[in-house]
Amino acid sequence: MLEIADVEALPGRTVRLTLSDGEVVVRDLGDLLRGPLFDPIAADDELFRSVGVAYGTLVWPGDVDLAPETLIWDGPAPAVGSNDRPAPFLRPRQPA
């Protein structure tokens, strides 16, 4: 199963994700950080940058996380035997 192996917070509410297969993708989380649990993360740059990885997904202090299938595929994980590729909305890492 494809999981998130590493994360780097970028400007705004964007992250660079390294997946367990080594692929690096960039994901804007702005639309996902809504609701009582996520409002503080969306409003506070320092709190947003405290993002980490645990159990294959993104986590923040206070036991806040996002489902890996939402981050990788924008929905349920692909069926067993699929090619396990992320959805096209995940953009490859741009050169620095």
C-alpha positions in Angstrom: 0.0 0.0 0.0 1.3 3.4 -0.9 1.9 5.7 2.1 3.4 9.0 3.0 7.0 8.6 4.1 8.1 12.2 4.6 6.7 15.7 4.5 8.1 19.2 4.1 5.9 22.3 4.7 6.1 24.8 1.9 4.8 28.4 1.8 1.1 28.9 2.2 -0.7 25.6 3.1 1.2 23.5 0.7 3.3 20.4 1.5 5.9 18.4 -0.4 5.1 14.7 0.2 7.6 11.9 -0.3 5.6 8.7 -0.9 6.7 5.2 0.1 7.6 4.4 -3.5 10.0 7.4 -3.6 7.8 9.7 -5.7 7.7 13.3 -4.5 4.5 15.3 -5.0 3.3 18.7 -4.0 -0.2 19.1 -2.5 -2.1 22.3 -1.5 -4.0 21.4 1.6 -5.9 24.7 1.8 -9.3 23.2 0.9 -8.8 20.3 3.3 -8.0 22.4 6.5 -11.6 23.3 7.3 -13.6 22.7 10.5 -13.0 22.9 14.2 -10.1 20.5 14.3 -8.3 22.1 11.3 -9.1 25.8 11.7 -6.2 26.5 14.1 -3.8 24.8 11.7 -5.2 26.8 8.8 -4.8 30.0 10.7 -1.3 29.6 12.3 1.8 29.3 10.1 3.9 27.8 12.9 1.3 25.2 13.8 1.0 24.3 10.1 4.8 23.9 9.8 4.8 21.5 12.7 3.3 18.8 10.4 4.9 15.4 10.6 4.3 11.8 9.4 3.0 8.9 11.5 1.5 5.6 10.3 1.8 6.7 6.7 -0.1 10.0 6.9 0.2 13.6 8.0 -0.2 14.5 11.6 -0.1 17.7 13.8 0.1 18.2 17.5 -3.2 17.5 19.3 -3.8 14.1 17.6 -4.9 15.8 14.3 -4.4 13.9 11.1 -5.6 13.7 7.5 -6.5 10.4 5.9 -3.7 9.2 3.6 -6.2 8.1 0.9 -7.4 11.8 0.8 -3.9 13.1 0.5 -2.6 10.6 -2.0 -5.7 9.7 -4.1 -8.3 12.3 -3.0 -10.6 9.4 -1.9 -10.5 5.7 -1.0 -7.3 3.8 -1.7 -7.2 2.0 -5.1 -8.1 -1.7 -5.1 -5.5 -4.3 -4.4 -3.7 -5.1 -7.6 -4.1 -1.6 -9.0 -1.0 0.4 -10.0 -1.0 2.4 -6.8 -0.3 5.7 -8.6 -1.5 8.9 -7.1 -4.3 10.8 -8.8 -3.2 13.4 -11.4 -4.0 16.4 -9.1 -0.7 15.6 -7.3 2.0 17.6 -9.2 5.6 16.3 -9.4 8.2 18.3 -7.5 9.3 21.4 -9.3 13.0 22.1 -9.7 14.3 24.6 -7.2 
